[in-house]
Every structure is written in structure tokens, then in C-alpha cells.
Amino acid sequence: MDRHEKKKLRDYIGEYLDVSGTRLTDDEAAFLGNFLDEYDKTYRGRVVTPRPRTRDGWGSDGKYTYRETFTYTFTDDVGIREDYEYQDDDGLHRRSTKVIKDARGVLNWLRAHR
């Protein structure tokens, strides 16, 4: 891929995802270009919920068990919303949400969840 093609592709990706400060190889740029081309029919609205993780931990009061649940939703705008939920056997419950809207974050998520 020559410089002009890559710049054009990077500009296209930049319309939807934050590419500032992100270095992309030719393969990564092409992959993200295909991801954006297919987003509406393949990804938009899709929800991915891996199996919840239950683990044991240790604290000052001894052993406790906690459960973590992640839910990933491909948003209407190009991006991935991550909803995280934590609950332990002492009743502690936390939730948080973040949205992945940068090129590197989307690439890393897609690699980790193939």
C-alpha cells in the first residue's frame, strides 16, 4: 500500500474512530477499513456476553468469592460499549461502563475476542 492509499484509508477510519496518536500497519488499516465497511450489517447492535467469571479472593476477613460479568455491545455509532458488573458474597456490588471508540482499542478488542 503506498502512502497516499494509506492516508486515504486512515482518513476514512478517522471519520468513525479516534486515530490520533495511533500507528497502524498496512494490515491493521485494511482490517479496520473492512470492519467499518461491514459494521452496519455485521456488528451494529450485536451483543457479546462471555461466560461470567467466578473467582476466590482473600481479604482481611478471610476468603471471599466474587463474580465478574462483562457485556459488550456494538453501538449505533461505530464503537463498543463495555458494561462491567462485580458482585461478591459480602454483598458488594459495582457497575461501570466505558465506550471503546479509538482505533487501537477496537483492534485490541477484536483480537482478544476472535
Beta strands, then each sheet from edge to edge (+ up, - down):
strand 1: 47-48
strand 2: 53-59
strand 3: 62-74
strand 4: 80-88
strand 5: 93-100
sheet 1: 1+ 3- 2+
sheet 2: 1+ 3- 4+ 5-
end
